[in-house]
């Protein structure tokens, strides 16, 4: 049975009022690279706000069509304001995984060497083939990661532009905008077998997120489509009885990152979607930070982490979460160490086989606010339903703060009609 998605009146795109350097652009002549985050639009509007590369001079406006051109444009001019326009789908792994293999690496030999029947489950793998796997992984790492400097705007040109298999690293910088991009999650060519993982039954562990916000501030991620694309988990093989996992996160916000707004994106068909705070032991860097706003995003076919939160004051409103009957499903909101999640006015579409109680998952004792959320068109107290059905994970209500940086809050009943038509790349309006 398909998920029960209720219907709202059709919503058409009208001119979206944004802050722009100079006078506002009309729809026919607007330049996305010059647009900035509007005042009051989530945590990224706090303080100095987020302007990205909107002030770039002509010498620092680039149009790129290849991965090498893209990385060169990022390096040009250091932290000077820059606008990078991505035209078409550019591929970070155009030569395929074989191009990264270290001499002597042999996957079949790797499987033979570390077969649990040979190696067991008591110690991590080591030896020649593991060393060669690590060297191969290092080659891929060096190629597919792109470091985004401060004061940068990256935008897709028109519809159908973006990045295949690359990892955007927004690390230790301020003032970055990503808009109108289709981002296909990186595929880890060389996952590591850890025989001690998963209660000593073993697991394949992968690297590389589509977008990493690490220790950075004032980041606006808007109107992008993020997905596994050509390589859904359903196509991945299994070895040693475990899925050969080649994906990590779509967007991870970690290690003291702060003042981030994630708006009007489409997240689709992925497992570990969004991590806000990546360790319970990171309080020294994360406490008082990880302030993130999520609004008007569409999540479909997502297994978990939409998001999973540690430490941060995370505001999630007017998002639409669609769980399909055929997918594996874990949870929507993960409640982690010292998190202060404020989740209201969202719409959730569930098939009959999935209870609303499973939308929340408790990892640590941390109160949250979850009010005025609608499940299949019906007002639902997510905390009450969760506590009634999963009493061993009783959650406490009351995040201890109230968001003040919100744009217009739509009725959650109208959210499916609004968000489904306007979220994602190619739909900036």
C-alpha positions as CSV (number, residue, x, y, z in Angstrom):
1,X,0.0,0.0,0.0
2,X,1.3,3.5,-0.9
3,X,1.8,6.1,1.8
4,X,-1.3,8.1,2.4
5,X,-0.3,11.6,1.2
6,X,-3.1,14.0,1.7
7,X,-3.8,16.7,-0.9
8,X,-3.8,20.4,-0.7
9,X,-4.7,23.1,-3.3
10,X,-2.1,23.4,-6.0
11,X,0.6,26.0,-5.3
12,X,2.3,27.9,-8.1
13,X,5.7,29.6,-7.8
14,X,5.5,33.3,-7.5
15,X,8.4,35.7,-7.1
16,X,10.2,34.9,-3.9
17,X,11.3,38.0,-2.0
18,X,15.0,37.7,-1.0
19,X,17.7,40.0,0.1
20,X,19.8,40.9,-2.9
21,X,22.8,43.1,-3.3
22,X,21.3,46.1,-5.1
23,X,17.7,46.0,-6.3
24,X,15.6,42.8,-6.2
25,X,15.8,40.9,-9.5
26,X,12.7,40.1,-11.4
27,X,12.1,36.4,-12.3
28,X,13.2,36.9,-15.9
29,X,16.6,38.5,-15.2
30,X,17.4,37.3,-11.6
31,X,20.9,36.2,-10.8
32,X,20.9,33.5,-8.1
33,X,24.5,34.2,-7.4
34,X,23.7,37.7,-6.2
35,X,20.9,36.7,-3.8
36,X,21.4,36.5,-0.1
37,X,19.5,35.0,2.8
38,X,16.6,37.1,3.9
39,X,16.6,38.6,7.4
40,X,14.9,36.3,9.9
41,X,15.1,33.2,7.8
42,X,16.4,30.7,10.3
43,X,19.6,30.4,12.3
44,X,21.8,31.4,9.3
45,X,20.3,34.9,9.4
46,X,21.6,35.4,12.9
47,X,24.0,38.3,13.5
48,X,25.8,39.2,10.2
49,X,23.5,37.0,8.2
50,X,24.6,34.9,5.2
51,X,25.5,36.7,1.9
52,X,27.9,34.1,0.4
53,X,29.8,35.4,-2.6
54,X,27.1,37.9,-3.6
55,X,29.6,40.8,-3.6
56,X,32.0,39.1,-6.0
57,X,33.7,41.2,-8.6
58,X,33.6,40.1,-12.3
59,X,36.9,38.4,-12.0
60,X,35.5,36.0,-9.3
61,X,32.4,34.9,-11.1
62,X,33.0,31.5,-12.7
63,X,30.9,29.1,-14.8
64,X,32.3,25.6,-14.6
65,X,31.4,22.4,-16.5
66,X,34.0,19.9,-15.1
67,X,35.1,18.8,-11.7
68,X,38.6,20.1,-12.3
69,X,37.3,23.5,-13.3
70,X,35.1,23.6,-10.2
71,X,37.9,22.8,-7.8
72,X,40.2,25.4,-9.5
73,X,37.4,28.1,-9.2
74,X,37.1,27.3,-5.5
75,X,40.8,27.9,-5.0
76,X,41.0,31.1,-7.1
77,X,41.2,34.2,-4.9
78,X,41.2,32.5,-1.5
79,X,38.5,34.0,0.7
80,X,37.6,36.8,-1.7
81,X,33.8,36.8,-2.5
82,X,33.2,34.4,-5.4
83,X,30.2,33.0,-7.3
84,X,30.6,29.6,-8.9
85,X,27.9,28.6,-11.4
86,X,27.7,24.9,-12.1
87,X,26.5,24.2,-15.6
88,X,25.3,20.6,-16.3
89,X,26.1,17.6,-14.1
90,X,29.8,17.5,-13.3
91,X,31.3,14.2,-12.3
92,X,34.0,13.8,-9.6
93,X,34.5,10.2,-10.4
94,X,34.3,10.3,-14.2
95,X,37.1,7.7,-14.6
96,X,35.5,5.2,-12.3
97,X,36.6,3.5,-9.1
98,X,39.4,1.6,-10.9
99,X,41.3,4.8,-11.3
100,X,41.9,5.1,-7.6
101,X,43.1,1.5,-7.0
102,X,46.6,1.2,-5.5
103,X,48.9,-1.2,-7.3
104,X,48.4,-4.7,-5.9
105,X,44.9,-4.1,-4.4
106,X,42.7,-7.0,-5.2
107,X,39.1,-7.0,-3.8
108,X,38.7,-10.7,-4.3
109,X,41.9,-11.3,-2.3
110,X,40.6,-8.8,0.3
111,X,37.4,-10.9,0.7
112,X,39.5,-14.1,1.0
113,X,41.9,-12.7,3.6
114,X,39.2,-11.2,5.9
115,X,36.4,-13.8,5.5
116,X,35.1,-14.3,9.1
117,X,35.7,-18.0,8.7
118,X,39.4,-17.2,8.3
119,X,39.8,-13.9,10.3
120,X,37.1,-14.2,12.9
121,X,35.3,-11.3,14.7
122,X,37.7,-10.4,17.5
123,X,40.2,-8.1,15.9
124,X,40.1,-5.3,13.3
125,X,41.5,-6.3,9.9
126,X,45.1,-5.6,9.1
127,X,47.8,-6.7,6.7
128,X,48.7,-6.1,3.0
129,X,45.3,-6.0,1.5
130,X,43.9,-3.7,4.2
131,X,46.9,-1.4,3.7
132,X,46.2,-1.3,-0.1
133,X,42.5,-0.7,0.5
134,X,43.4,2.2,2.7
135,X,45.8,3.6,0.1
136,X,43.1,3.3,-2.6
137,X,40.7,5.1,-0.3
138,X,43.2,7.9,0.2
139,X,43.4,8.3,-3.6
140,X,39.7,8.7,-3.9
141,X,39.6,11.0,-0.9
142,X,42.1,13.4,-2.5
143,X,40.1,13.4,-5.7
144,X,36.4,13.8,-4.7
145,X,36.6,16.2,-1.9
146,X,36.3,19.9,-2.7
147,X,37.1,22.5,0.0
148,X,34.7,25.5,-0.1
149,X,36.2,28.7,1.1
150,X,34.6,31.6,3.0
151,X,32.3,34.1,1.2
152,X,31.3,31.6,-1.6
153,X,28.1,31.0,-3.4
154,X,27.7,27.9,-5.5
155,X,24.6,27.7,-7.7
156,X,23.3,25.4,-10.4
157,X,22.5,26.9,-13.7
158,X,18.9,26.4,-14.7
159,X,17.5,22.8,-14.2
160,X,19.6,19.7,-14.2
161,X,22.9,21.1,-13.0
162,X,24.9,19.8,-10.1
163,X,27.5,17.3,-8.8
164,X,27.9,13.6,-9.2
165,X,30.0,11.7,-6.6
166,X,31.7,14.7,-5.1
167,X,31.9,15.7,-1.4
168,X,31.6,19.5,-0.7
169,X,33.7,20.3,2.4
170,X,32.6,23.5,4.1
171,X,35.2,23.3,6.8
172,X,36.3,26.1,9.3
173,X,34.9,28.9,7.2
174,X,32.1,31.5,7.4
175,X,29.4,32.7,4.9
176,X,28.6,30.0,2.3
177,X,25.6,29.5,0.1
178,X,24.6,26.4,-1.9
179,X,21.6,26.6,-4.1
180,X,19.8,24.9,-7.0
181,X,22.1,22.0,-7.2
182,X,21.4,18.3,-7.8
183,X,23.8,16.4,-5.7
184,X,24.3,12.6,-6.1
185,X,25.8,11.1,-2.9
186,X,29.4,10.0,-3.2
187,X,29.9,6.3,-3.6
188,X,32.8,5.0,-1.4
189,X,34.7,2.7,-3.8
190,X,36.6,1.0,-0.9
191,X,34.5,0.4,2.2
192,X,36.3,-1.1,5.1
193,X,35.2,-4.4,6.7
194,X,35.1,-4.2,10.5
195,X,34.6,-7.7,11.9
196,X,34.1,-6.3,15.4
197,X,31.2,-4.0,14.5
198,X,27.5,-4.7,15.0
199,X,28.0,-6.8,18.1
200,X,30.8,-8.7,16.5
201,X,28.8,-9.8,13.5
202,X,30.7,-7.4,11.3
203,X,29.8,-4.5,9.1
204,X,31.0,-2.6,6.0
205,X,31.8,1.0,6.9
206,X,31.9,3.8,4.3
207,X,33.1,7.4,4.1
208,X,32.1,10.6,2.3
209,X,29.0,12.8,2.8
210,X,27.5,14.9,0.0
211,X,27.9,18.1,2.0
212,X,29.9,18.4,5.2
213,X,29.5,21.6,7.4
214,X,32.4,21.2,9.8
215,X,33.1,24.0,12.3
216,X,31.7,26.6,9.9
217,X,29.2,29.4,10.5
218,X,26.5,31.1,8.5
219,X,25.7,28.5,5.8
220,X,22.6,28.5,3.7
221,X,21.6,25.3,1.9
222,X,18.6,26.0,-0.3
223,X,16.6,24.4,-3.1
224,X,18.9,21.5,-3.7
225,X,18.1,17.9,-4.6
226,X,20.1,15.3,-2.7
227,X,19.8,11.6,-3.5
228,X,21.7,8.3,-4.0
229,X,20.7,8.8,-7.7
230,X,22.2,6.0,-9.9
231,X,23.4,3.9,-7.0
232,X,20.5,3.3,-4.5
233,X,21.2,1.0,-1.6
234,X,18.9,-1.6,-3.2
235,X,21.6,-2.2,-5.9
236,X,24.4,-2.8,-3.4
237,X,25.7,-6.4,-3.1
238,X,26.3,-8.2,0.2
239,X,29.5,-9.9,1.4
240,X,29.9,-11.9,4.6
241,X,26.1,-11.6,5.0
242,X,26.2,-7.8,5.3
243,X,25.3,-5.1,2.8
244,X,28.4,-3.6,1.1
245,X,27.5,-0.1,2.3
246,X,29.0,2.6,0.0
247,X,27.1,5.6,1.2
248,X,27.4,7.8,4.3
249,X,25.4,11.0,4.9
250,X,23.8,13.5,2.5
251,X,24.3,16.6,4.7
252,X,26.2,16.4,8.0
253,X,26.6,19.5,10.3
254,X,29.3,18.8,12.9
255,X,32.2,19.9,15.2
256,X,31.1,23.3,16.3
257,X,29.3,24.3,13.1
258,X,26.7,27.0,13.8
259,X,24.0,29.2,12.3
260,X,22.9,27.1,9.4
261,X,19.6,27.3,7.5
262,X,18.5,24.3,5.4
263,X,15.5,25.2,3.3
264,X,13.4,24.0,0.4
265,X,15.6,21.0,-0.4
266,X,14.5,17.5,-1.6
267,X,16.2,14.6,0.2
268,X,15.3,11.3,-1.4
269,X,16.1,7.6,-1.2
270,X,18.9,7.6,1.3
271,X,19.8,5.9,4.6
272,X,21.9,8.1,6.9
273,X,20.5,11.4,5.8
274,X,21.5,14.2,8.2
275,X,23.6,14.2,11.3
276,X,23.7,17.3,13.5
277,X,26.5,16.6,15.9
278,X,28.5,13.4,15.3
279,X,29.7,12.4,18.8
280,X,28.4,12.3,22.3
281,X,31.9,13.2,23.5
282,X,32.1,16.4,21.4
283,X,30.6,18.7,24.0
284,X,33.7,20.8,24.2
285,X,33.2,21.9,20.6
286,X,29.4,21.5,20.1
287,X,27.8,22.8,23.3
288,X,26.1,26.1,22.6
289,X,26.5,25.7,18.9
290,X,25.0,23.5,16.2
291,X,22.1,25.9,15.8
292,X,20.3,24.8,12.7
293,X,17.0,25.6,11.0
294,X,15.2,23.1,8.7
295,X,12.1,24.3,6.9
296,X,10.1,23.5,3.9
297,X,12.2,20.4,3.0
298,X,10.9,17.2,1.5
299,X,12.2,13.9,2.8
300,X,11.1,10.8,0.8
301,X,12.3,7.3,1.1
302,X,14.6,8.3,4.0
303,X,15.6,5.5,6.4
304,X,16.8,7.6,9.4
305,X,18.4,10.8,10.6
306,X,16.1,13.5,9.3
307,X,17.9,14.7,11.4
308,X,19.6,13.0,14.3
309,X,20.6,15.7,16.7
310,X,23.2,16.1,19.4
311,X,23.7,19.3,21.5
312,X,22.1,21.7,19.0
313,X,19.1,24.0,19.2
314,X,17.5,22.7,16.0
315,X,14.3,24.2,14.6
316,X,12.4,22.0,12.3
317,X,9.1,23.3,10.8
318,X,7.0,23.0,7.7
319,X,8.9,20.0,6.4
320,X,7.1,17.1,4.7
321,X,8.3,13.5,5.5
322,X,7.1,10.8,3.2
323,X,7.6,7.2,4.2
324,X,6.9,4.6,1.5
325,X,5.5,1.2,2.1
326,X,8.4,-0.6,0.2
327,X,11.3,1.1,2.0
328,X,13.2,0.2,5.1
329,X,12.4,2.8,7.8
330,X,14.0,3.6,11.1
331,X,12.9,7.0,12.3
332,X,12.6,10.7,11.4
333,X,13.9,12.6,14.4
334,X,16.7,11.2,16.5
335,X,17.0,12.6,20.0
336,X,20.6,12.6,21.0
337,X,22.9,13.9,23.7
338,X,22.0,17.3,25.1
339,X,19.9,18.0,22.0
340,X,17.2,20.7,22.1
341,X,15.0,19.9,19.1
342,X,12.0,22.1,18.4
343,X,9.9,20.3,15.8
344,X,6.5,21.8,15.0
345,X,4.1,22.4,12.1
346,X,5.4,19.5,10.0
347,X,3.5,17.1,7.8
348,X,4.2,13.3,7.9
349,X,2.8,10.8,5.4
350,X,3.0,7.2,6.6
351,X,1.8,3.9,5.1
352,X,-0.6,1.9,7.2
353,X,2.3,-0.4,8.2
354,X,4.2,2.3,10.0
355,X,3.1,3.8,13.3
356,X,3.5,7.5,14.1
357,X,5.3,6.3,17.2
358,X,8.4,5.4,15.1
359,X,8.9,8.9,13.9
360,X,10.9,9.6,17.1
361,X,13.9,7.7,18.3
362,X,15.5,8.3,21.7
363,X,19.2,7.9,21.9
364,X,19.8,10.0,25.1
365,X,17.7,11.8,27.7
366,X,17.0,15.2,26.1
367,X,13.6,17.0,26.2
368,X,12.1,18.2,22.9
369,X,9.2,20.2,21.7
370,X,7.0,18.5,19.1
371,X,3.7,20.3,18.6
372,X,1.1,20.9,15.8
373,X,2.5,18.1,13.6
374,X,0.1,16.3,11.3
375,X,0.3,12.6,10.3
376,X,-1.7,11.7,7.3
377,X,-3.7,14.9,7.7
378,X,-4.5,14.4,11.4
379,X,-3.1,16.4,14.3
380,X,-0.9,14.0,16.2
381,X,1.0,14.3,19.5
382,X,4.2,12.6,18.4
383,X,5.6,12.4,21.9
384,X,2.5,11.0,23.4
385,X,2.1,8.4,20.7
386,X,5.8,7.4,21.0
387,X,5.7,7.1,24.8
388,X,2.5,5.0,24.7
389,X,3.8,2.5,22.2
390,X,7.5,2.5,23.2
391,X,7.5,3.1,27.0
392,X,11.1,1.9,27.3
393,X,12.2,5.0,25.4
394,X,10.0,7.6,27.2
395,X,10.6,11.1,26.0
396,X,10.2,14.4,27.9
397,X,8.4,17.4,26.4
398,X,9.8,20.9,26.5
399,X,13.0,21.9,24.5
400,X,13.6,24.8,26.8
401,X,13.7,27.5,24.1
402,X,11.4,29.0,21.4
403,X,12.6,29.9,17.9
404,X,12.4,33.5,16.9
405,X,14.1,33.3,13.4
406,X,11.2,32.0,11.3
407,X,9.7,33.2,8.1
408,X,6.0,32.6,7.4
409,X,4.9,29.4,9.0
410,X,2.4,27.6,6.8
411,X,-0.4,25.4,8.1
412,X,0.9,21.9,8.3
413,X,-2.2,20.8,6.4
414,X,-1.0,22.8,3.5
415,X,2.6,21.7,3.7
416,X,2.4,18.7,1.4
417,X,0.9,20.8,-1.4
418,X,3.4,23.6,-1.0
419,X,6.6,21.7,-0.3
420,X,6.1,18.9,-2.8
421,X,5.8,21.4,-5.7
422,X,8.5,23.8,-4.6
423,X,11.2,21.9,-2.8
424,X,14.3,20.8,-4.7
425,X,16.6,21.9,-7.5
426,X,15.1,23.7,-10.5
427,X,12.3,25.1,-8.4
428,X,13.7,28.3,-7.1
429,X,10.9,30.8,-7.3
